Amino acid sequence: MTCACILSLARNVPQAAASMKAGKWARKEYMGEEVYGKTLAIIGLGRIGSEVASRMQSFGMTTIGYDPIVSAEEPPSFGALIEHPKIICTPHLGASTIEAQERVASEIAENIIALNNGSGLYGALNAAALNAVLDEAKAQWVRAANALAHILSVIADSPKSITLRYPKAASGLNKGLMAGAIVGLLQGCGNAGMNLINAEMNAKKEGIQVNVEPSTENELVVCAGATSVSGYPSPAGTIVSAFNASRMPVPLIAVGTLAINLKETRVVRELPDSLKAKLSVDYGLVGGGCVALFGSLSADEVEQLSVLFDVVQF
């Protein structure tokens, strides 16, 4: 569909067709151009965008791409762009054929049957990750992997390779744990719009590797080199129990804004009064370092806090 639109645009097919329907024979008005040797810019290099690039290269085009992470906000209106005579716009027609709709209907029916039978072999994008989060007990482990990896991403300065060790209670969730950890790592780098479906694809694009392996410990541990974060799931949320060899004196739920300093214990005293007023609680770690929990902070306050702490926002 996209390739058809590109070719139609190059040869002015919609405009020429409209002219013919109006009873005109304005051949000279719709002189087109070849796509061979031209450069095609693609915004959004997901599965479809990558396929478009591959196909248009066969026409002799040079392709360049930009892959922004789309925010949750409604996009602005681009009326002037849509109305431009050299722009071709359509609704989403990607699977708008009778044959495609029949295939989709059959696949959905097969997927639901497989899901109800407990086989988990359904709808493919990232079935293993989705299967993990369908069960609440499993979902807690995936959310814990996400939260711990998010923290690790900040305190280990956005690592590209991490290891996640899981206890016996999380056996069989390798794919879900990996997807959760990838999302956490990317969120810690400031990438919005991440989810379990696109986790592995985005990990490959960003050069991120997550190794998942069993452990004899009773907690999840995510580590990058000598830096590690440990914790476990609970109905209230993910509990953070340790940073490296320094343990929390009490269970800490990964919510709000966490400020972490693994070198100094009493650094909270150095904060300006405006930040101290928003401090919920702070703890000295057993083994050195400290963690402080804040409520909602402005961007300027987060920047101030970052002078003394690694700041993680959930």
C-alpha positions in Angstrom: 0.0 0.0 0.0 2.7 2.5 1.0 4.8 1.6 -2.1 1.8 2.1 -4.3 1.3 5.5 -2.9 4.9 6.4 -3.5 4.7 5.4 -7.1 1.3 7.1 -7.5 2.8 10.3 -6.1 5.8 10.2 -8.5 3.6 9.8 -11.5 0.7 12.1 -10.4 -1.7 9.2 -10.8 -4.5 10.5 -8.5 -4.5 13.9 -10.0 -4.5 12.5 -13.6 -7.3 10.1 -12.8 -9.4 13.0 -11.3 -8.7 15.0 -14.5 -9.9 12.2 -16.7 -13.1 11.8 -14.6 -13.7 15.5 -15.1 -13.7 14.9 -18.9 -10.2 16.4 -19.5 -7.2 15.1 -21.5 -4.5 17.2 -19.7 -1.6 14.9 -20.4 1.1 17.6 -20.3 0.0 18.9 -16.9 0.9 15.7 -15.1 4.4 15.1 -16.1 5.9 12.7 -13.5 9.4 11.7 -12.6 11.2 8.4 -12.0 11.9 7.2 -8.5 15.2 5.6 -9.6 18.1 7.5 -8.1 15.9 9.5 -5.8 16.1 9.5 -1.9 13.2 8.2 0.1 12.8 9.5 3.7 10.9 7.2 6.0 9.6 8.3 9.4 9.0 5.2 11.6 11.2 2.2 10.9 9.1 -0.5 12.5 8.3 -3.7 10.7 6.3 -2.0 8.0 8.7 0.9 7.5 11.6 -1.5 7.2 9.8 -3.6 4.6 9.0 -0.4 2.6 12.6 0.6 2.6 13.7 -2.8 1.4 11.1 -2.8 -1.5 11.8 0.8 -2.6 15.5 0.0 -2.7 14.7 -2.5 -5.5 13.4 0.5 -7.5 16.9 2.0 -7.2 16.0 4.5 -4.4 18.3 5.5 -1.6 16.5 5.2 1.7 17.0 7.1 4.9 15.0 6.7 8.1 14.1 8.3 11.3 12.4 6.4 14.1 11.0 8.6 16.8 9.4 7.1 19.9 5.8 8.2 19.6 4.3 9.9 22.7 0.9 9.1 24.2 -0.4 12.5 23.4 -2.8 13.1 20.5 -0.8 14.3 17.5 -1.5 17.9 16.2 -3.7 18.4 13.1 -1.8 18.8 9.9 -4.6 20.2 7.7 -2.3 22.3 5.4 -0.1 19.3 4.8 -3.0 17.0 4.0 -4.5 19.6 1.6 -1.2 20.1 -0.3 -1.6 19.1 -4.0 1.6 17.1 -4.0 0.7 15.0 -0.9 -1.2 11.8 -1.2 -3.2 10.9 2.0 -5.4 8.0 2.8 -7.0 6.5 6.0 -5.1 3.4 7.3 -5.7 0.9 4.4 -2.9 -1.5 5.3 -5.1 -4.6 5.5 -8.2 -3.2 3.8 -8.7 -6.0 1.3 -11.3 -8.8 1.5 -8.6 -11.4 1.6 -6.6 -9.7 4.3 -9.7 -9.3 6.5 -10.6 -13.0 6.1 -7.1 -14.0 7.1 -7.2 -11.7 10.1 -10.6 -13.1 11.2 -9.3 -16.7 10.9 -6.1 -15.9 12.8 -8.0 -14.2 15.7 -10.3 -17.2 16.0 -7.3 -19.6 16.1 -5.5 -17.3 18.6 -8.5 -17.2 21.0 -8.8 -21.0 20.8 -5.1 -21.5 21.5 -5.3 -19.0 24.4 -8.4 -20.7 26.0 -6.6 -24.1 25.6 -3.6 -22.7 27.5 -1.2 -23.4 24.8 0.0 -19.8 24.6 0.9 -20.1 20.9 -1.2 -17.2 19.8 -0.9 -14.1 17.8 2.6 -13.9 17.5 4.3 -10.5 17.9 5.8 -11.4 21.3 3.6 -14.2 22.5 5.9 -15.3 25.3 6.0 -11.9 26.8 2.3 -11.4 26.6 1.6 -14.9 28.0 3.7 -14.0 31.0 1.6 -10.9 31.9 -1.8 -12.5 31.4 -1.4 -14.2 34.8 -1.2 -11.7 37.7 1.3 -13.7 39.6 3.5 -13.9 36.6 2.9 -10.2 35.8 4.3 -9.2 39.1 7.7 -10.8 38.2 7.7 -9.1 34.8 6.9 -5.7 36.5 9.7 -6.3 39.0 12.2 -7.0 36.2 11.0 -3.8 34.6 11.4 -1.7 37.7 14.8 -3.1 38.7 16.2 -2.7 35.2 14.9 0.9 35.2 16.9 1.6 38.3 20.0 -0.2 37.0 19.8 1.9 33.8 20.2 5.1 35.8 22.8 4.1 38.3 24.9 2.2 35.8 24.8 4.9 33.2 22.6 3.2 30.5 24.4 -0.1 30.1 24.0 -2.0 26.8 24.5 -5.4 28.2 23.0 -6.7 31.5 22.4 -10.1 33.2 19.1 -10.9 34.9 19.1 -13.7 37.4 15.8 -15.1 38.5 14.7 -17.4 41.4 12.9 -20.7 41.1 9.6 -18.9 41.7 10.0 -17.1 38.3 10.9 -20.2 36.3 9.4 -20.4 32.8 9.2 -16.6 32.4 12.4 -16.0 30.6 10.9 -14.2 27.6 8.6 -12.1 29.8 11.4 -11.2 32.2 13.7 -10.3 29.3 11.0 -8.1 27.7 10.3 -6.4 31.1 14.0 -5.7 31.6 14.4 -4.3 28.1 11.5 -1.9 28.6 13.0 -0.8 32.0 16.4 -0.2 30.5 15.0 2.0 27.7 12.7 3.9 30.0 15.6 4.6 32.2 17.3 6.2 29.2 14.3 8.5 28.7 12.6 6.5 25.9 8.9 6.7 26.2 6.4 4.5 24.3 8.1 1.2 25.2 6.1 -1.9 25.8 6.4 -5.7 26.0 5.4 -6.1 22.4 8.1 -3.9 20.8 10.7 -4.7 23.5 12.9 -7.1 21.6 12.7 -5.2 18.3 13.8 -2.0 20.1 16.6 -3.8 21.9 18.1 -4.9 18.6 17.9 -1.4 17.2 19.5 0.1 20.3 22.2 -2.7 20.6 20.9 -3.8 24.0 21.5 -7.4 25.2 19.8 -9.0 28.2 21.0 -12.4 29.4 18.5 -14.2 31.6 19.7 -17.1 33.8 18.4 -19.1 36.8 19.7 -18.4 40.3 19.7 -20.1 43.7 18.8 -16.8 45.3 15.2 -15.9 46.3 15.2 -12.5 44.6 15.6 -11.1 41.1 19.0 -9.6 40.5 19.8 -7.4 37.5 23.5 -6.5 37.0 25.8 -4.6 34.6 29.4 -5.3 35.5 29.9 -4.6 39.2 26.7 -2.7 39.6 23.5 -4.6 40.6 20.0 -4.0 41.9 18.0 -6.7 43.8 14.4 -7.0 44.6 11.2 -9.1 44.4 7.5 -8.6 43.5 4.7 -8.0 46.0 1.0 -7.1 45.6 1.9 -3.6 46.6 4.5 -3.2 43.9 8.2 -4.1 43.3 10.3 -4.2 46.5 13.9 -3.0 46.1 16.1 -4.9 48.6 19.7 -4.0 47.7 22.0 -2.0 45.6 25.3 -3.8 44.9 26.3 -5.3 48.3 24.4 -2.5 50.3 21.0 -3.6 51.5 17.9 -1.6 52.4 17.2 -1.6 56.1 13.5 -1.9 55.3 11.6 -2.9 52.2 11.4 -0.1 49.7 8.6 0.0 47.0 9.7 1.4 43.7 7.3 4.3 43.3 7.5 8.1 43.0 11.0 9.6 42.7 14.0 7.6 44.1 17.2 9.5 44.7 20.2 7.1 45.1 23.7 7.8 46.3 25.8 4.7 46.7 28.9 6.5 48.0 27.7 8.8 50.8 25.3 8.1 53.7 24.4 11.6 54.9 24.2 13.5 51.6 20.6 14.4 52.2 21.7 17.1 54.6 23.3 19.0 51.7 20.0 19.4 49.8 18.4 22.9 49.6 15.5 23.5 51.9 13.0 23.5 49.0 13.9 19.9 48.2 14.0 18.8 51.9 10.4 20.0 52.1 9.4 17.5 49.5 11.4 14.6 51.0 9.1 11.7 52.0 11.7 9.5 53.7 15.4 8.7 53.5 17.3 5.6 54.4 21.0 4.8 55.0 22.0 1.6 53.3 23.5 -1.2 55.3 26.9 -1.3 53.7 27.1 2.4 52.6 25.1 4.8 50.6 21.6 6.2 51.0 18.3 6.3 49.2 15.7 9.1 49.5 12.1 9.0 48.3 10.3 12.1 47.0 6.9 12.8 45.7 6.2 14.8 42.5 9.1 17.1 41.5 9.4 19.7 38.7 12.0 19.3 36.0 14.2 22.0 37.7 13.9 20.2 41.1 15.0 16.9 39.4 18.0 18.7 37.9 18.9 20.1 41.4 18.6 16.6 42.9 20.7 15.1 40.2 23.8 17.0 41.4 24.0 14.8 44.5 22.0 11.7 43.5 21.1 9.3 40.7 17.4 10.1 40.1 14.9 7.4 39.1 11.3 8.5 38.3 8.5 5.9 38.2 
